[in-house]
């Protein structure tokens, strides 16, 4: 588990920003790959992975239904 990744869903975080989502995605990819900063020959695939995880995270947060939390706008 990436301990530095914070919970982004309500009510823990009332409104997760795009920066929050991107930071969590970056931390996840760093943890899984074992690289804090990839070598130049791995930079493109590293960045693509961060983008894909951020997109999946944003979709998850947009579609989650959290009981007792107000609807996201």
C-alpha positions in Angstrom: 0.0 0.0 0.0 1.2 3.5 -0.8 0.9 5.1 2.5 1.4 8.6 1.1 -1.6 8.3 -1.2 -4.6 9.9 0.6 -8.2 9.0 0.3 -9.8 11.1 -2.4 -13.4 10.2 -2.1 -16.0 12.1 -0.1 -16.3 12.6 2.8 -12.6 12.1 3.4 -11.8 14.7 0.7 -14.9 16.9 -0.1 -13.6 17.7 -3.6 -10.5 16.0 -5.0 -8.8 18.2 -7.5 -7.1 17.2 -10.7 -3.8 17.8 -9.0 -4.8 15.4 -6.1 -5.7 12.7 -8.6 -2.4 13.2 -10.6 -0.3 13.1 -7.4 -2.0 9.9 -6.3 -1.4 8.3 -9.7 2.2 9.4 -9.7 2.8 7.8 -6.2 1.1 4.6 -7.4 3.3 4.3 -10.5 6.4 5.1 -8.5 5.6 2.4 -6.0 4.7 -0.2 -8.6 7.7 0.5 -10.8 10.2 0.9 -8.0 11.4 4.2 -9.6 11.1 7.6 -8.1 12.2 9.1 -11.4 12.6 6.8 -14.4 15.6 6.8 -16.7 15.2 8.7 -20.0 14.5 5.4 -21.9 11.6 4.7 -19.6 10.1 8.2 -19.3 7.5 7.9 -22.0 6.0 4.6 -20.6 6.2 6.0 -17.1 4.3 9.1 -18.1 1.7 7.1 -20.0 1.1 4.9 -16.9 0.6 8.0 -14.7 -1.9 9.3 -17.3 -3.8 6.0 -17.4 -4.0 5.7 -13.6 -5.1 9.3 -13.2 -7.8 8.8 -15.8 -9.0 5.6 -14.2 -8.9 7.3 -10.8 -10.9 10.3 -12.0 -13.5 7.9 -13.5 -13.7 5.9 -10.3 -14.3 9.0 -8.2 -16.9 10.4 -10.6 -18.9 7.2 -10.6 -18.6 6.1 -7.0 -21.8 6.4 -5.0 -21.0 7.1 -1.4 -24.0 6.8 1.0 -24.5 9.8 3.1 -22.3 12.0 1.0 -23.8 14.8 -1.0 -23.8 14.3 -4.8 -20.7 15.6 -6.7 -21.4 18.4 -9.2 
